[in-house]
Structures are given as structure tokens and as C-alpha cells.
Amino acid sequence: MALTGAAQRLTILIGESDQWHHRPLYAEIVRRAHQSGMAGASVLRGIEGFGPSSHIHTARLLSLSQDLPIAIIIVDSAERIRGFLPELDVLVTDGALVILDDVEVIKYVGRWQASR
């Protein structure tokens, strides 16, 4: 799949310890995005942050937080992203932030294309 031009970026900010049926929540979100045929998804682990609790979670050696911030980023067409949002209604229930913004994809080349 080649994706260029107008698109949307869906960013889900959660905690590393958030779970879905005894699995990491971020893993379930990525699994469902893959099943839905999204162009791709990335999970980024933050080094510091805070959310609704106002408790700062940090990776600094003296703190050794077990609940670092996690960002799941999915970019695809607006139509496909909007179609995926109901999945998040089920999965993301507490202490999370879901952001949707318009982006312009300059270049997206799937690995299957790069080898040709």
C-alpha cells in the first residue's frame, strides 16, 4: 500500500501498565489496528510524563517507574482512521488521551515495495 497526501494521525497516550484481559493494552491496540488493515502502527515508550492523576512517571534511575507513558501512533486515510475509532471506545476506558489530527504524508513505502 502506498499512502501519500492528506491523511490522519491517531495518537493514543496510555500508561505502560494498562492492561486488556491480562495483556498490555498497547499490544491489543496494535493487534486490532493490524487486523483492521491499517497502514501501520508504532508504539513509543516515553521517559517521563503525567496524566489525569498528576503523578509524574519517570525512567530516571532514582524513580524506576513501572508505569511509563506509552504512545501508540497510527497514520492512515481519514476514512480508515474514523472506522477504527469504535475499537478504541471498547479498549480505552481510563486514564488515556486519544488525539486525532490531520497530517500530510510525504512518503510511505511498505517493506514489500522497498525490496523490488
C-alpha positions as CSV (number, residue, x, y, z in Angstrom):
1,M,0.0,0.0,0.0
2,A,1.3,3.5,-0.9
3,L,0.0,6.3,1.3
4,T,0.7,9.9,0.3
5,G,-1.0,13.2,0.7
6,A,-3.8,14.0,3.1
7,A,-4.1,11.6,6.0
8,Q,-4.9,11.5,9.7
9,R,-2.7,10.6,12.6
10,L,-4.3,8.9,15.6
11,T,-2.2,9.1,18.8
12,I,-3.3,7.1,21.9
13,L,-1.5,8.0,25.1
14,I,-1.7,5.4,27.9
15,G,0.3,4.0,30.7
16,E,2.7,1.1,30.3
17,S,0.9,-0.9,33.0
18,D,-2.6,-0.5,31.3
19,Q,-4.0,-4.0,30.6
20,W,-6.6,-5.6,28.3
21,H,-7.5,-9.1,29.5
22,H,-4.1,-9.7,31.1
23,R,-2.2,-8.4,28.1
24,P,-0.6,-5.0,27.6
25,L,-3.2,-2.6,26.3
26,Y,-0.8,-1.2,23.7
27,A,-0.3,-4.7,22.2
28,E,-4.1,-5.2,21.9
29,I,-4.5,-1.8,20.2
30,V,-1.7,-2.7,17.7
31,R,-3.2,-6.2,17.1
32,R,-6.6,-4.7,16.3
33,A,-5.1,-2.0,14.1
34,H,-3.3,-4.7,12.2
35,Q,-6.5,-6.8,11.9
36,S,-8.3,-3.7,10.6
37,G,-5.8,-3.3,7.8
38,M,-4.3,0.0,9.0
39,A,-1.2,1.1,7.1
40,G,0.9,0.8,10.2
41,A,1.2,1.4,13.9
42,S,4.1,2.3,16.2
43,V,4.4,2.1,19.9
44,L,6.8,4.6,21.6
45,R,7.8,4.3,25.2
46,G,8.2,7.7,27.0
47,I,10.8,8.5,29.5
48,E,8.7,10.8,31.6
49,G,5.1,12.1,31.8
50,F,1.9,12.6,33.8
51,G,-1.7,12.2,33.2
52,P,-5.0,12.8,34.9
53,S,-3.6,11.6,38.3
54,S,-0.9,14.4,38.1
55,H,1.6,11.8,39.4
56,I,4.8,12.1,37.4
57,H,6.1,8.8,36.0
58,T,9.8,8.8,35.1
59,A,12.5,6.5,33.9
60,R,15.2,8.3,35.9
61,L,17.3,5.9,37.9
62,L,16.2,7.1,41.3
63,S,12.5,6.6,40.5
64,L,12.3,3.4,38.4
65,S,8.7,3.8,37.4
66,Q,6.7,0.8,36.4
67,D,4.1,2.8,34.6
68,L,5.9,4.9,31.9
69,P,4.0,6.8,29.3
70,I,3.2,4.9,26.1
71,A,2.2,6.5,22.8
72,I,0.6,4.4,20.0
73,I,0.7,6.2,16.7
74,I,-1.4,5.1,13.7
75,V,-1.4,7.0,10.4
76,D,-3.9,6.2,7.6
77,S,-6.6,7.8,5.5
78,A,-9.2,9.7,7.4
79,E,-11.9,7.2,6.4
80,R,-9.9,4.2,7.8
81,I,-8.9,6.0,11.0
82,R,-12.5,7.0,11.7
83,G,-13.6,3.4,11.1
84,F,-11.1,2.3,13.7
85,L,-12.3,4.7,16.4
86,P,-15.1,2.4,17.7
87,E,-12.4,-0.2,18.6
88,L,-10.8,2.4,20.9
89,D,-14.2,3.0,22.6
90,V,-14.1,-0.5,23.8
91,L,-10.4,-0.7,24.7
92,V,-9.5,2.7,26.1
93,T,-11.6,3.4,29.2
94,D,-9.5,5.1,31.9
95,G,-6.5,7.5,32.2
96,A,-5.9,7.8,28.5
97,L,-5.8,10.6,25.9
98,V,-6.8,10.0,22.3
99,I,-5.7,12.6,19.7
100,L,-6.7,12.9,16.1
101,D,-5.0,15.3,13.8
102,D,-4.7,16.0,10.1
103,V,-1.3,15.3,8.6
104,E,0.3,15.2,5.1
105,V,2.2,12.0,4.3
106,I,5.2,12.9,2.2
107,K,6.4,9.3,1.6
108,Y,5.3,6.0,2.8
109,V,6.8,2.9,1.2
110,G,5.9,-0.5,2.6
111,R,8.7,-3.0,3.1
112,W,7.3,-5.2,0.3
113,Q,7.8,-2.3,-2.1
114,A,11.3,-1.4,-0.9
115,S,12.7,-4.8,-1.9
116,R,11.6,-4.5,-5.5
